[in-house]
């Protein structure tokens, strides 16, 4: 599907911010990236808001030991509770995967401010994707769930319901929604120590997003095989072009087809590194994006077309930065967006 507007290099946040107050986090998100507004995740506020914990909450047998910062699946409990997940999945009952307000206060704050959505073109929700969650979440013996077909498949069912539930919430506020799965471990697919090939990886991504009616996205860091990702059902891919632009350039033929079908490409150009912030300018970053766009011209992708169908983002969430550095990053991102939109007459 396509969005009812051209994103035209608008900023799109990945979600995580270092704030402990949901209202403050939402306010800064709206100030710098308010047209494509992502509800803020606040891992500094609570261990339960760590991305992999928040995404796993509600999974059968899940044990959250915040005192020791440990999360794992108790297999015995999981086996006893699995039928409830299976039934909810078969009934397409997304409320099974609902998050309590205290586990997602950023989303709760967004819902509370439902009457102040002026200027918002689309709302974004996010969760950890099945591959990255299964690689990090273990059983009580520290065995990652990615090595257990039954638990891995159940995790996909759980995440599909969570994605669908998020979209249902956001649709109460906006007709245009983006549900994005974050896959920081996606570059490990196909490696010898990972029991997952691309056929199955694409299947798991598609199944997770199957219940989403609006825009479907995936964010991945590292040197990802984007040709494979672009063959999934997603409408938006967000790639790290600050560190790994060659990986997306290598997928230029598949990217051409993706853009022809009204897909959107997210250009993660803003590094999340406090040491780099003082040496970066909006002109430098906008120039990097322009240079990247020129590399795709031989594949028949005109720079103005690419940027009209692009959003810009950060290479990771901002949750580990200081508050001042996070705001500086957001300010730079907004400035880069403004420069590109003016330079390429996207406004």
Beta strands, then each sheet from edge to edge (+ up, - down):
strand 1: 10-11
strand 2: 36-38
strand 3: 62-65
strand 4: 70-73
strand 5: 122-128
strand 6: 138-139
strand 7: 177-182
strand 8: 215-220
strand 9: 236-240
strand 10: 264-270
strand 11: 310-314
sheet 1: 1+ 11+ 10+ 9+ 8+ 7+ 5+ 2+
sheet 2: 3+ 4- 6-
end
